[in-house]
Amino acid sequence: MKFRFAVIFVALAFAGGGESKAESSRSKSPLPVYLLLGQSNMVGMRSDAEKLPGPMKRAQNNALFFKAGKWAPLAPGVSEVKGFGPEISFAQSMKGSGKFGIIKVSAGATTLFKEWNPNIGDSLYGKTLDLVQEAKRTRSIKIAGVLWMQGESDGATQEMADSYESNLKTLLSSLRSDLNEPHLPIAACRVTAPSTQFPFIETVRKAQESVQEPGYTWFNCDNLTKGPDNLHYDTQGQIALGQLFAEALKSVR
């Protein structure tokens, strides 16, 4: 009787040890994470979550959103308190790629010249790196790509617009160096802001087109629908934007 108990105990202990190792192995597998960076059109200033298609209104278990030190399934109301950015349709478009994470840093009226400049302390660039480090303390992750939705505000002055190409190259190289991902894919929406408000926007657009770096691509956003201000993408525009980001990143991965 004692022998039989011992055999059963050893067998259960072995099985339990096997499960524990498997779980440990899964937790150590890096989670691919995409960085969504930019200004108000990354925030989603003119979007309405109530107008999303049914599947996009629900939580997407394939996509985990990092916020307040925790990962949670992506859903409207999780990534943004009001409305949504391209993350919702991006995640929907990427659902065949397995589970992945999203870290989003965005703020309206911010420039690459100043707020996103890697060479300026206390910048949104620095905040991005801090969030990545915070996320790494919760689990193993690997930055798999960057979605860049920014540039409108740099079209406000000639100085900012003229330096945009150089600043964008610095951003790309800094991200790859600081994240230790030398081949990091980066996709940018070519901005579409009214020239009456941003007189040097065409210079910024040409700068986004002119950057020739491996793994970097830009795509055309001219046909995305906007709100009445002719600056911010509306609900359908945001849905299309996320889908375009997914297509662009897949083309350079």
Residue, then its C-alpha position, 0 to 999 in steps of 0.5 A: m500500500k505504501f509502495r503504491f502511494a509512493v508511485i502515485f505521488v512521484a507520478l503526480a509530482f513529475a506531471g506537476g513539474g512538467e506543467s510548471k515548466a511548460e507554463s514557465s516556457r510560455s511566460k518567457s516567450p517574448l510578446p511581440v509589441y507594437l509602439l503606436l506613437g504620434q499626435s492627435n490623429m494617433v489619439g483619435m480626436r474625432s472618432d466615435a466608438e459607438k459607430l465602430p462595427g460590432p467586432m471592433k466594439r468587443a475586447q480583442n483577446n489577441a491584442l494586449f494593451f499596456k496601461a498603468g503598469k498592466w496588460a489588458p485585452l484591447a477594447p474601446g475605452v481601454s486605449e482611450v477614455k473617449g473615442f479610439g485611434p488606429e489601434i482598434s482596426f490595426a489589432q483586428s487586421m493583425k489578428g492572424s499574427g497571434k497574440f501581441g501587445i500595444i504600447k501607445v504614446s500620443a498627445g495632440a499638437t506635439t512636434l518632432f522638432k521638440e516634444w518627440n525629439p530624442n535629444i531633448g530631456d523629458s520628451l514624449y520620446g523619453k516617456t516611450l522608452d520609460l513605458v517600454q522598460e516598465a512593460k519589460r518588468t511585467r513580462s518578456i517582450k520584443i518590440a516588433g514595429v512602430l506606427w508613426m502618426q505625426g507631422e502636422s504640427d511641424g508644418a506650422t513653421q518653416e524651421m520645423a518643416d525644413s528640419y523634419e527629414s533630418n529629425l525623422k531620421t534621428l528618430l528612426s535611428s534612436l528608436r532602433s539603437d535605444l530599443n536594441e532593434p537595429h532592423l525595427p520596422i517603422a511605418a508612417c502615415r503621410v500627413t494630411a493637414p490643411s495648408t491654411q493652418f499649417p503653411f509648410i505641411e507640404t515640406v513635411r510630406k515630402a520629408q516623409e517620402s524622402v527618408q530612405e532607410p531599410g525597414y521604413t515605409w510611408f503610405n498615402c492617407d490623402n483619401l481618409t475621411k475627416g471631421p468638420d475641421n478638415l484635420h482630424y480623421d473621423t470614425q471611418g478614417q480611423i478604421a481605415l488608418g489602422q488597416l493601412f498601418a497593418e498593411a504597411l508594417k507587413s510589407v517591411r517586416 
